[in-house]
Amino acid sequence: MTTKKRICTVIIVLVIVCAVCVGGFFVWKKTGKGGSKSSQKVYVQKVSSLNTVSDFKLSNCSFLGVVEAQESVDVKYDSSKTVDEILVKDGDSVKKGDKLLTYDVEAINLQLEQAKLEVERLQNEITSNKSQIAELEKEKKNADQDAAVSYTTQILSLQSDNAKNEYDIKAKNVEIKKLEASTKNAYVTASIDGTVKNVKTVDKLQQDGGDVIMQITEEGDYRIKGRFNEQNSKDIMQGASVIVKSRLDDSTWKGEITSVDTSPQKNSGDDIYSFGSSDEMSQSSNYAFYVKPESFDGLMLGQHVLIEIDNGQDTSINKTGIWLYSDFICKDGKKNYVWAKDKDGKIEKRYVEIGQKDEENGDCEIKSGLEKGDYIAYPDKSIEEGMTATTNEADVSVPPNDLGTNDNSDGDTEGGDEDIAFDGSGEDGMAIDEDMLASMTDEEIEEYFNKLYGEEENAENADGENADAADADAAFAE
């Protein structure tokens, strides 16, 4: 065999070996070290379940509320008294303790005098009866047996009259105390601050047959009624500061809890607080509380709102759309991405656009790249594109990242198939020079490829390559 033919044979064999090595390298990279990436499963969750935007879901310090009219108090009058003068009219503003109407004191004084005279009469009657009883006792001692029985009957009758008179005196004394109190408080006062409404005259009251002579409505056009249950009652207390949020737009109002009603509230079928269950044992009791906003601008009667306990949270961020905790976001250079499930059920890098950030809560806005119906995985250093997505945690084969972070969070790009391209050069960047190979011996060529592709891989194939070369020589000689 001539030297030229031997060199050609060696080159042909080397080209075949290179092709086999490169093909095997790609297969190894694609399938991983002994297993297929597609068979490894990664746990994914629906974006809507991870979305930190409330969508009116209640947290431990958030409550549903509705705007309603302010509390109204009925002012009743004592029908046993005569109204002397009504001191207010519709639309008047009053403070707690202000006089609303007066009763006729002269009529009360007349009743008082009559009651006192009645007590005096009863006392005189008791004194007279006692004198008669004493006289009858004396006469009874000198009377015969038949007459003694008559005396005894008269004495018992007088004693019974005295007992009744003493009871009547006690009742009259109670009446006298009430009348005396009425003369001192011969007027009705306001029990709350507010505006007087629906004032009626005495004639109108008599026509209607009621006892409500007027109403007082608390100051302000509206109040907000919220509801809580025994599970979150610890968050509700009078005087607590709250933030009222509109469910129509991003409007917010500061406010204060003015009162708490601990009487259980009844749910109706169309009650916004009702959860549709009729099983009393499966429900918790609901209670009402009332909020007075600092301003009523923008509020409408019947408007549904959210009430949050004011813990100093930032209300300047209006969260709508999709917000995710920042831990789910990975970095690829200057780009942001998440590990998402593609249409074929495989894991892919899904690039997303980040908007606002809430540093306090640790979440950020996803402006584009994700929908609420998509599924994403929590970042882990073991996750690679092409793995299978699963919603069953029991099927997961990729272990969780103990650090809870992704290796790419510092901005470095992850190594993958896209980073590898074979262009005829080795890992050290040296090009394969066919003229140089032609001048090498078999041993030198083997050493060269060991350095180029790694001694471990080529050592396994060294014997095979030599055997192939020998076979080629033999074939050429024949």
Buried (B, 14 or more C-beta within 10 A) or exposed (E): EEEEEBBBBBBEBBEEBBEEBEEEBEEEBEBBEEEEBBEBBBBBBBBBEBBBBBEEEBEEBBBBBBBBBBBBBEBEBEEEBBBBEBBBEEEBEBEEEBBBBBBBBEBBBEBBEBBBEBBEBBEEBBEEBEEBBEEBEEEBEEEEEEEBEEBEEBBEEBEEBBEEBEEBBEEBEEBBEBBBEBBEEBBBBBBBBBBBEBBBEBEEBEEEEBEEBBBBBBBBEBBBBBBBBEEBBEBBEEEBEBBBBBEEEEBBBEBBBBEBEEEEBEBEEEEEBBEEEEEEEEEEEBBBBBBBBEEBEEBEEEBBBBBBBBEEBEBEBEBEEBBBBBBBBBBBEEBBBBBBBBEEEBBBBBBBEBEEBBEEBEBBBBEEBBEBEBBBBBBBBEBBBBBBBBEEEEEBBBEEBEEEBBBBBEEEEBEEEEEEEEEEEBEEEEEBEEEEBBEBEEEEBBBBBBBBBBEEBBEEBBEEBBEBBEEBBEEEEE
